[in-house]
Amino acid sequence: MRKIVLLQSSKTTAQIFTKEQLLYLEKFGEVIINQDEEGVQATTVKNLLKDADIAVTSWGCPMLDQNILESAPKLKAVLHAAGTVKGIVSPELWERGIRVSSAADALGKGVAETALGLMIMSLKNVWKLTKNTREGEWNKDKDKIKEVFGITVGVVGAGRAGRHFIRLLQAFDVNIVVFDPTVSEDEAKTIGVTKLELEDLLTQSDVVSIHAPSIPETENMFNKRRLQLIKDDAILINTARGSIIDEAALISELEKGRLLVCLDVTNPEPPAVDHPFRSLPNVVLTPHIAGAVNNGLQRLGQYVVEDIERFLAGNKMAGEVEYAELNQLA
């Protein structure tokens, strides 16, 4: 009988998969759940993978390297019920013909929805108006409200999360511009955006939303020079990775009071208790909640279940990851 092994801790499995989803998986074979409640040990994973046909991983799982894979001669697919697979996969998977899938696409939906929410709330000046009304005001600063109409939104990174964000933006009457070196002019037209160089995007956009991966090429991409290019009164949103922004340079710009910044990620996380991000009035700081949280985690479980069904039907998985793509992934 086919064996489907869930390698993450039982606590993580319970957070990601509903009882209905696990029951549905049993249609495809025997479902074996790691019973460790917290940390996942490589030795446990190695034992669980014996005779496994399909493995599901998530946060907390060790890398599936040659040592572990030696105990898994029947393994045909690994599906990651989380975002990046970089800490999980090794070249040996593809060398052994084991197919890999990631639920990053499902995770990206939550990221895009959060970015859109932050954008609307920021344009409406809700953060300041809420403070004003608590202090007894009513009309103060209403003149600073902007609507999601006729503005230019710059999207930095048109990967899975970035494209979800673009699709959400297309419900509004806005101009969408994109910077992504991996996207061609023709592809940009196909998805309904205008491709720009980063510097041009920064000077033209009323809102800049970062969805780029954390790779060497993007470290401190938003440096002092580029941050200075952003328009006065613009909104900068980062739901990607903290390493993409030079935080010292950003603080310098924030102290001028000319930008509003929404940060769901910092470098490192969390920022120090006395970090300026926690006290500057033009910073909206959230504790890394843009992806899947609470019931949103179950979207990852559903994505993995559906990809297992695609795999067993002989089709390409929706979240399929090729080895050649790893350098471009978050």
Buried (B, 14 or more C-beta within 10 A) or exposed (E): EBBBBBBBBBEBBBBBBBEEBBEBBEEBBBBBBBEBEEEBEBEBBBEBBEBBBBBBBBBBBBBBBEEBBEBBEEBBBBBBBBBBBBEBBBEBBBEBEBBBBBBBBBBBBBBBBBBBBBBBBBBBBEBBBEEBEEEEEEEBEEEEEBEBEEBBBBBBBBBBBBBBBBEBBEEBEBBBBBBBEEBEEEBBEEBEBBBBEBEBBBBBBBBBBBBBBBBEEBBBBBBEEBBEBBBEEBBBBBBBBBBBBBBEBBBBBBEEEBBBBBBBBBBEEEBEEEBBBEEBEBBBBEEBBBBBEEEBBBBBBBBBBBBBBBBBEEEEBBBBBEEEEBEEBB
